[in-house]
Amino acid sequence: MKAILEFNLPDEDEEFRLAQDGGKYLAAINDFRTYMRTQEKYCELSDDEAVGLNSARDAFYEILKDYDIR
């Protein structure tokens, strides 16, 4: 199976760049996920910091879920 994406440049330049950089966006999301996990697992956080990190992590995963990103 093949999939071909076509863009009318320069009119659809922004859409083209988003499609072209999809792997970079995925890598950035994964790096941020790893950062949050590392902070939670290996750093000594105060109770307030842990609550804030957990809240941010929950919101992060909810946003990914809303966009059907796994």
Secondary structure, DSSP 8 states (H G I E B T S, - for coil): --------TTTTHHHHHHHHTHHHHHHHHHHHHHHHHHHHHHS---HHHHHHHHHHHHHHHHHHHHTT--
